[in-house]
Amino acid sequence: MSENHALLTTNRKALTINLDGHHYGTIAEIGAGQEVSRVFFQAGGASGSIAKTMSAYDMTFSDSIYGKAPRYVSRERLQTMLEHEYSLLQERLSDQRGDRTRFFVFADTVATTSARGRAADGHGWLGIRFQVNPQEEPNDIIIHVRMWDRKNVPQQEAVGIVGVNLIYAAFHYPADPEKFILSLVDNVGTDRIEVDMLKFSGPSFARLDNRLLSLNLVKHGLTNAVLFAPTGDVLQASEFLYNRPVMVERGRFRPVTHVNVDILNCASAQFLQEPMVRGKDVVIVMEITMHNLLSEGSLDPADFLSRVDMLGHIGFAVLISNFPEFYRLVAYFRRYTKEMIGIAMSITTLSEVFTEKYYENLEGGILESMGRMFRHAVKLYAYPRRQPPATVAGPPAAYPALAAPGELITAANFQVADNLRHLYAHLRENRAIVCIVGFRAEYLDIYSHDALALLRRNDPGWEAMVPAKVAQFIKAHRLLGYAPPDAASGSSGSPA
């Protein structure tokens, strides 16, 4: 928590809103969560802020008010609630007090853990529609939460706290997104609540990039992963991934090279032929870890957005995660799907998977990590590389020491430490690790760090290392430090 963020109790936040005399509105809650309005009434002075509370637990009543919904705990249902209740508020009160009141509607739709369910079953959508000033067009802020308490009553209490936090933050921190995000888990903590989706919209947030907000959810530990559509829209994982096979490639993508695309294309072609996958709707995702985003010491928002934009421009969804170990990435996908998971990687990354020091935090070490990763329907697709000359610094250390320069290193001849040979052979024999085939041999010597170095030296050779659409996008938006030749030389003329 930041030093300038004074922690108020949940009741104090509700009381502050009740007494401020500026905000007036509706609290509507359906499903298992009826806690937010209770907090406001218990705090005292609720007549100063609450025009109406609404609770519809029965589906028939809910449908009669908000219309039928395919799912009751969903973003669509939340949006319908906000629209319906805000319209009523305006219709009934705008003439009477619209010139001096900032109207708001808070809504939530929540499912807590059932008697036979798991803790992970508890989740909900919470949102607020509110005016920053009287008579202005309203703004929306919506979040999706997961509750990690094991019983339904503590989960309900946690939702009540987060709901109050959301309302208070909307009124007090709309211009400070980082403080807004930190305050969402006041008095509840990230061990009880995960906020895995956040979206601001409306006239007050026209210049705000929701991707940066989502990145801060990961940065500050409110969630371990966020998803973006190729369009840049923020996605909710349970909606996007639900019971679909997943193919994922991890990388730095700085910039996106021919190799990155070839790895995914080849691996996806093989993945689609798997008996468990054939004919199904596959999710394809490019993943960047926070470790990669922080590789130069601090988080650069422009650098982050450039990578997401490049990947989106060529049609890929992007996952930003806090999962340095692949077994944790697999566990994340397993929350949402029972279908097959494919992981595409280069031989360089495969060598990191079999580096034991990365698993010292596990009691069972690398054996435990492999057991978790390959527990059910997971396959690694390994893209070959050539053994570089001994004079080349960098990646060669990850390759088999006995390979001759120029030799093609594949999953078939890849060497691991002596004590891991039988483990690797077992995974290969059971086809948990397979060779990528059909690759483009002319791409094997392309590395993103080489392309970036050429780009920043204004050497046009970098363009041959990336897809044409990526090169055009980088030049058009001057990403990753690119400067047109005339700009770099100081001469006049049109940008390249």
C-alpha positions in Angstrom: 0.0 0.0 0.0 1.3 3.5 -0.8 2.4 5.8 2.0 -0.2 8.4 1.0 -3.1 6.0 1.1 -4.8 6.3 4.5 -6.7 3.2 5.4 -10.3 3.8 6.5 -12.5 1.1 7.9 -15.3 -0.2 5.7 -17.9 1.4 8.0 -16.0 4.7 7.9 -16.0 4.8 4.1 -19.8 4.1 4.0 -20.5 6.7 6.7 -18.4 9.3 4.8 -20.5 8.8 1.7 -23.7 8.9 3.7 -22.8 12.2 5.2 -21.2 14.0 2.3 -24.5 15.1 0.9 -23.3 15.0 -2.8 -24.0 11.4 -3.9 -27.4 9.8 -4.1 -28.5 6.6 -5.7 -29.5 3.0 -5.8 -27.8 -0.2 -4.6 -29.1 -3.3 -6.5 -27.8 -6.8 -5.6 -28.8 -10.2 -6.9 -27.6 -13.7 -6.2 -25.7 -14.6 -3.0 -24.4 -11.1 -2.2 -26.7 -8.8 -0.2 -23.9 -7.2 1.8 -23.2 -3.7 0.4 -26.5 -2.1 1.3 -26.2 -3.6 4.8 -22.9 -1.9 5.4 -24.4 1.5 4.4 -27.4 1.1 6.7 -25.3 -0.1 9.6 -22.9 2.8 9.2 -25.7 5.3 9.9 -27.1 8.2 8.0 -28.0 6.1 4.9 -30.9 8.4 4.0 -28.3 10.9 2.9 -27.0 8.7 0.1 -29.5 5.8 -0.6 -32.6 6.4 -2.6 -33.4 2.7 -3.0 -32.0 -0.7 -2.4 -33.0 -3.7 -4.5 -32.6 -7.4 -4.0 -33.8 -10.1 -6.4 -32.7 -13.6 -5.4 -35.3 -15.6 -7.3 -34.6 -15.9 -11.1 -38.2 -15.2 -12.1 -38.2 -11.9 -10.2 -34.8 -11.0 -11.6 -36.0 -11.7 -15.1 -39.2 -9.7 -14.7 -37.1 -6.7 -13.6 -34.0 -6.9 -15.8 -35.1 -9.3 -18.6 -34.0 -12.9 -19.3 -30.3 -13.7 -19.2 -28.4 -16.8 -20.3 -26.3 -16.4 -17.2 -27.2 -14.6 -14.0 -23.6 -14.0 -12.8 -22.3 -12.3 -15.8 -21.1 -9.0 -17.2 -24.2 -8.8 -19.4 -26.5 -9.1 -16.3 -24.5 -6.5 -14.4 -24.7 -4.1 -17.4 -28.5 -4.5 -17.6 -28.8 -3.8 -13.9 -26.8 -0.6 -14.1 -28.7 0.6 -17.1 -32.2 -0.2 -15.8 -31.6 1.2 -12.3 -29.9 4.4 -13.5 -32.7 5.1 -16.0 -35.3 4.8 -13.1 -33.2 7.1 -10.9 -33.0 9.8 -13.6 -36.7 9.4 -14.5 -37.9 9.8 -10.9 -35.4 12.2 -9.3 -33.7 14.3 -12.0 -36.3 17.1 -11.9 -36.5 17.1 -8.2 -32.7 17.2 -7.4 -30.7 16.6 -10.6 -29.2 20.1 -10.5 -27.4 19.5 -7.2 -27.0 15.8 -6.9 -24.4 13.3 -8.3 -26.5 10.3 -9.1 -25.1 6.8 -8.9 -26.1 3.1 -9.1 -24.1 0.3 -7.6 -24.9 -3.2 -8.7 -23.5 -6.7 -8.1 -24.4 -10.2 -9.1 -22.6 -12.8 -7.1 -22.3 -16.6 -6.7 -20.7 -17.8 -3.5 -19.4 -21.3 -2.9 -22.1 -23.9 -2.7 -22.2 -26.6 0.0 -20.6 -29.0 -2.4 -18.5 -26.5 -4.3 -14.9 -25.4 -4.2 -13.6 -22.1 -3.0 -12.8 -21.2 -6.5 -16.5 -21.3 -7.4 -17.1 -18.1 -5.5 -17.1 -15.1 -7.9 -19.1 -12.1 -8.9 -19.4 -9.0 -11.0 -19.6 -5.6 -9.3 -20.1 -2.2 -11.0 -21.0 1.4 -10.5 -22.5 4.0 -12.8 -22.0 7.5 -11.4 -21.8 11.2 -12.2 -18.6 13.2 -11.4 -20.7 16.4 -11.4 -24.4 17.0 -11.4 -26.2 16.8 -14.8 -23.2 15.3 -16.5 -23.2 12.1 -18.5 -22.3 9.1 -16.2 -19.3 6.9 -16.1 -19.1 3.2 -15.5 -16.5 1.1 -13.6 -16.9 -2.6 -13.5 -14.8 -5.3 -11.8 -14.9 -9.1 -11.7 -13.8 -10.7 -8.4 -13.0 -14.2 -7.1 -13.5 -15.0 -3.5 -11.0 -17.4 -1.8 -12.6 -17.9 1.6 -13.7 -21.5 1.9 -17.2 -20.7 3.4 -20.0 -18.8 1.8 -20.6 -16.4 4.7 -17.0 -15.0 4.8 -17.3 -14.7 1.0 -20.4 -12.6 1.3 -18.7 -10.4 3.8 -15.7 -10.0 1.5 -18.0 -8.9 -1.3 -19.6 -6.3 0.9 -16.2 -4.8 1.8 -15.1 -4.7 -1.9 -18.4 -3.2 -2.9 -18.0 -0.4 -0.5 -14.4 0.0 -1.5 -15.5 0.3 -5.2 -18.1 3.0 -4.4 -15.7 5.0 -2.2 -12.9 4.8 -4.8 -15.2 5.9 -7.6 -16.1 9.0 -5.7 -12.7 9.8 -4.2 -10.0 8.4 -6.5 -11.3 8.6 -10.1 -8.3 10.7 -11.2 -5.8 8.4 -9.5 -6.1 4.9 -11.0 -3.2 3.5 -9.0 -4.7 4.6 -5.7 -8.1 3.4 -6.9 -6.7 -0.1 -7.6 -4.9 -0.4 -4.2 -8.0 0.7 -2.3 -10.2 -2.1 -3.8 -8.8 -4.6 -1.3 -8.7 -2.4 1.7 -9.8 -4.3 4.9 -10.0 -7.6 3.0 -6.6 -8.3 1.3 -5.6 -10.3 -1.7 -5.6 -13.6 0.2 -9.4 -13.4 0.3 -10.3 -11.5 -2.9 -8.8 -11.5 -6.4 -9.8 -8.7 -8.8 -9.0 -10.2 -12.2 -10.8 -7.7 -14.4 -11.3 -3.9 -14.2 -12.7 -1.6 -16.8 -13.4 2.2 -16.8 -15.6 3.8 -19.4 -17.4 7.1 -19.9 -16.6 10.8 -20.6 -14.3 11.3 -17.6 -12.1 8.3 -18.7 -11.9 9.0 -22.4 -8.1 9.2 -22.3 -7.6 6.3 -19.9 -6.1 3.1 -21.2 -7.8 0.1 -19.5 -4.8 -2.1 -20.4 -2.6 -0.1 -18.1 -5.2 -0.4 -15.4 -5.2 -4.2 -15.9 -1.4 -4.3 -15.8 -1.5 -2.6 -12.5 -3.8 -5.3 -11.1 -1.0 -7.7 -11.8 1.8 -5.4 -10.7 0.1 -4.8 -7.3 -0.9 -8.5 -6.7 -4.7 -8.1 -7.0 -4.5 -10.9 -9.7 -1.8 -13.0 -11.3 -3.0 -12.6 -15.0 -5.0 -10.3 -17.3 -6.2 -10.9 -20.8 -6.5 -8.6 -23.8 -8.4 -9.2 -27.1 -6.6 -8.4 -30.4 -8.7 -5.2 -30.4 -7.1 -4.2 -27.0 -10.3 -4.8 -25.1 -9.9 -6.2 -21.6 -11.2 -9.8 -21.4 -12.5 -11.8 -18.5 -10.7 -15.2 -18.4 -13.7 -17.3 -17.4 -15.7 -16.0 -20.4 -12.8 -16.2 -22.9 -11.3 -19.5 -21.9 -14.3 -21.5 -20.6 -13.9 -25.1 -21.6 -11.9 -24.4 -24.7 -8.6 -26.0 -25.7 -5.7 -23.5 -25.2 -2.5 -23.0 -27.2 -0.1 -20.5 -25.7 3.3 -19.1 -26.6 5.5 -17.2 -24.1 7.9 -14.6 -25.3 9.3 -11.1 -25.0 7.9 -10.0 -28.4 10.2 -7.0 -28.5 9.6 -6.9 -31.4 7.4 -9.7 -32.7 9.6 -11.7 -35.1 9.1 -14.2 -37.9 10.2 -16.8 -35.4 7.5 -15.9 -32.9 4.8 -16.3 -35.5 6.3 -19.5 -37.0 6.5 -21.2 -33.6 2.8 -20.5 -33.0 1.7 -21.4 -36.5 3.5 -24.7 -36.6 2.6 -25.7 -33.0 -1.1 -24.7 -33.6 -1.2 -26.8 -36.8 0.0 -29.9 -34.8 -2.2 -29.1 -31.9 -5.4 -28.9 -34.0 -4.7 -32.5 -35.2 -4.7 -33.9 -31.6 -7.7 -36.2 -31.1 -8.8 -34.2 -28.0 -8.7 -31.0 -29.9 -9.9 -31.8 -33.4 -13.0 -29.8 -34.4 -13.1 -27.7 -31.2 -12.9 -23.9 -30.8 -9.3 -23.3 -29.8 -8.0 -20.3 -27.9 -4.6 -19.0 -29.1 -2.8 -16.7 -26.7 0.6 -14.9 -26.7 1.9 -14.6 -23.1 4.3 -12.1 -21.6 5.4 -12.4 -18.0 5.8 -9.5 -15.6 9.4 -10.7 -15.3 9.9 -9.9 -19.0 8.2 -6.6 -18.7 10.5 -5.7 -15.7 13.6 -7.0 -17.3 15.1 -3.6 -17.6 14.4 -2.6 -14.0 11.2 -0.7 -14.1 7.8 -1.0 -15.9 7.7 1.1 -19.0 4.0 1.7 -20.0 4.8 2.7 -23.6 7.0 -0.4 -24.0 4.2 -2.6 -22.6 1.5 -1.1 -24.8 3.7 -1.4 -27.9 4.1 -5.2 -27.5 0.4 -5.7 -26.9 -0.5 -3.4 -29.9 1.9 -5.3 -32.1 0.5 -8.7 -31.2 -3.1 -7.4 -31.4 -2.4 -5.9 -34.9 -1.6 -9.4 -36.2 -4.6 -10.9 -34.6 -3.4 -12.4 -31.3 -4.9 -12.2 -27.8 -2.4 -11.3 -25.1 -2.0 -12.7 -21.6 0.1 -10.7 -19.1 1.0 -13.0 -16.2 2.9 -13.3 -13.0 3.8 -16.9 -13.6 7.5 -17.4 -14.2 7.0 -21.2 -13.9 5.1 -23.0 -16.6 3.3 -25.3 -14.1 1.7 -22.2 -12.6 0.6 -21.0 -16.0 -1.0 -24.4 -16.6 -2.8 -24.2 -13.2 -4.2 -20.9 -14.3 -5.7 -22.3 -17.5 -7.0 -25.3 -15.5 -9.2 -22.9 -13.5 -11.3 -22.3 -16.6 -10.9 -25.3 -18.9 -10.7 -29.1 -18.8 -9.7 -29.3 -22.4 -6.2 -29.9 -23.8 -3.4 -27.3 -23.2 -0.6 -26.8 -25.7 2.5 -24.8 -24.9 4.7 -23.6 -27.8 8.3 -22.8 -27.1 11.8 -22.7 -28.5 14.6 -25.0 -27.5 16.1 -22.1 -25.5 13.0 -21.9 -23.3 12.8 -25.7 -23.0 16.3 -25.6 -21.5 14.9 -23.2 -18.8 12.0 -25.6 -18.1 14.7 -28.2 -17.2 16.8 -25.9 -15.1 16.5 -27.2 -11.5 17.3 -23.9 -9.7 13.9 -22.5 -10.8 12.1 -25.0 -8.6 14.0 -24.7 -5.3 10.8 -23.2 -3.8 9.0 -26.5 -4.3 9.4 -29.3 -1.7 9.5 -31.8 -4.5 11.7 -29.7 -6.8 11.6 -30.3 -10.5 9.8 -33.6 -10.2 6.9 -31.8 -8.4 6.8 -29.1 -11.1 6.6 -31.7 -13.9 3.9 -33.6 -12.1 1.9 -30.4 -11.8 2.5 -29.3 -15.4 1.7 -32.6 -17.1 -1.0 -33.8 -14.8 -3.7 -33.8 -17.5 -3.7 -33.3 -21.3 -0.7 -30.9 -21.5 1.8 -31.0 -24.3 4.9 -29.0 -25.0 5.8 -28.2 -28.7 9.5 -27.5 -29.0 10.8 -25.3 -31.9 14.3 -26.1 -33.1 17.3 -23.8 -33.1 20.8 -24.1 -34.6 23.8 -24.4 -32.3 25.5 -21.0 -32.7 29.3 -20.7 -33.1 31.3 -20.8 -29.9 32.2 -17.1 -30.5 28.6 -15.9 -30.2 27.6 -14.8 -26.7 24.1 -15.4 -25.3 21.8 -18.3 -26.0 24.4 -21.0 -26.8 24.9 -21.8 -23.1 21.3 -23.1 -23.1 22.1 -25.6 -25.8 23.8 -29.0 -25.7 27.5 -28.5 -25.0 28.4 -31.3 -27.4 26.5 -30.0 -30.4 28.6 -28.8 -33.3 28.2 -25.2 -34.5 25.3 -25.0 -37.0 23.8 -28.3 -35.8 20.0 -28.3 -35.6 18.9 -28.8 -32.0 15.4 -30.3 -31.6 13.4 -32.0 -28.8 14.8 -35.3 -30.2 18.5 -34.6 -29.6 18.2 -32.0 -26.9 20.4 -32.8 -23.9 19.5 -32.3 -20.2 21.6 -32.8 -17.0 22.5 -36.4 -16.4 20.2 -36.7 -13.4 17.2 -35.6 -15.5 17.8 -37.8 -18.6 15.3 -40.5 -17.5 12.7 -37.8 -16.6 13.1 -36.2 -20.0 13.0 -39.6 -21.8 9.8 -40.5 -20.0 8.1 -37.3 -21.1 9.3 -37.7 -24.7 8.2 -41.4 -24.8 4.8 -40.4 -23.6 4.6 -37.5 -26.2 4.3 -34.9 -23.5 7.1 -33.1 -25.3 7.2 -33.2 -29.1 9.2 -31.7 -32.0 7.7 -28.8 -33.9 7.7 -29.8 -37.6 7.1 -27.8 -40.8 9.1 -24.8 -39.6 10.8 -22.3 -41.9 14.5 -23.0 -41.8 15.3 -19.5 -43.0 13.9 -18.1 -39.7 16.1 -20.2 -37.4 18.8 -17.6 -36.9 16.4 -14.7 -36.1 16.5 -13.4 -32.5 14.3 -10.5 -31.2 17.3 -8.9 -29.4 19.1 -8.7 -32.7 16.1 -7.2 -34.5 15.7 -4.6 -31.7 19.4 -3.6 -31.8 19.2 -3.1 -35.6 16.0 -1.1 -35.3 17.5 1.3 -32.7 20.6 1.7 -34.9 18.3 2.7 -37.8 19.6 -0.3 -39.7 16.8 -1.4 -42.1 17.9 -5.0 -41.7 15.5 -5.4 -38.9 12.5 -5.3 -41.2 13.4 -8.6 -42.8 13.3 -10.2 -39.3 9.7 -9.3 -38.6 6.4 -9.9 -40.4 5.6 -7.1 -42.9 2.5 -6.0 -40.9 4.6 -5.7 -37.8 7.2 -3.6 -39.6 4.6 -1.3 -41.0 3.0 -0.9 -37.6 6.3 -0.2 -35.8 7.1 2.5 -38.4 3.7 4.0 -38.5 3.5 4.4 -34.7 7.3 4.8 -34.1 7.4 2.0 -31.5 10.4 0.5 -29.6 12.6 3.5 -30.3 12.1 3.5 -34.1 13.0 6.8 -35.8 12.5 7.4 -39.5 15.8 7.8 -41.4 15.2 11.5 -42.0 14.4 12.1 -38.4 17.5 10.2 -37.3 19.7 12.2 -39.6 18.0 15.5 -39.0 17.1 15.9 -42.6 13.7 17.1 -43.9 11.2 14.9 -45.7 8.3 12.6 -45.2 8.5 9.8 -42.6 9.3 6.4 -44.0 
